[in-house]
Amino acid sequence: MTATTISAIESAAPPVTLPKLLSGQKALVTGASSGIGKAVATALGQAGADVVVNYVGNAAAADAVVEDIRKSGAKAYAHQADVSSEEEVAAMFTKMMQDFGTIDILVSNAGLQQDSAFPDMTLAQWNKVLSVNLTGQFLCAREAVREFLRRGVVPSVSSAAGKIICMSSVHQQIPWGGHVNYAASKGGIKLLMESMAQELAPQRIRVNAIAPGAIRTPINTSAWQTKEAYAALMTLIPYGRIGEPEDIARAAVWLASDHSDYVVGTTLFVDGGMTLYPGFATGG
Ligand code: BGC
């Protein structure tokens, strides 16, 4: 393989123009100031939705995402809230109801890693990851569902009363030593999502998840920043390139739209084949 071919493979996801599948819909994306959340919020805006850009720390970065969304003609504003705080989540939804009137799409994306060898993991590291990654999804979903149930289906907007997309990870399935808090949070999201989907489908609320593999974002720079790290990462990815945030964003637009109306309680793995046990292609 020539050097040119390698850099072509390493380049971004192929460009696509997103159709306006979400016109007239109101979306909230948590953790939307960077990484996957930023790409999802931007793509939902390009697809025609008005978007609340939730962030916890970096106001300037969230404002830049808002500016980008406005360029595509959609409404957007940034809202600071820690998704693990019941009060802050409630206040975020109150404000959204005031400004946008309702919510049609929740993308529960906020998440973090606090890695440690198991014997050294502190209770603080355990609690932080579980409270943001898992409890945060519960708190945001509960608020969204209350509004979906209050409003019901508006056929001119969507066939569903509301859509929730839980951002999970391949680590809801692949055990991950050195990251047990993170893997446990993602395993929790799997059954949180499936149980909500089962309970709420009769009310025409669609709950699904996306399980990204290795995506080029700030959460995992050590996995792709050097040539050596990138090469090691490729042994885990049959498709031969790292994922880009846009790969996830496009899946989110589809899952939020009526094009996926019969998709309920599913986890969509967007991972270049990472969950296909690549070691077994030549071993076993
Ligand atoms: C983690 C990344 C990791 C990827 C694949 C994600 O959920 O946040 O750090 O690179 O899974 O292992």
Residues whose N, C-alpha, C, O or C-beta is under 5 A from the ligand:
A	BS01	BGC	S169 V170 P212 G213 A214 I219 N220 A223
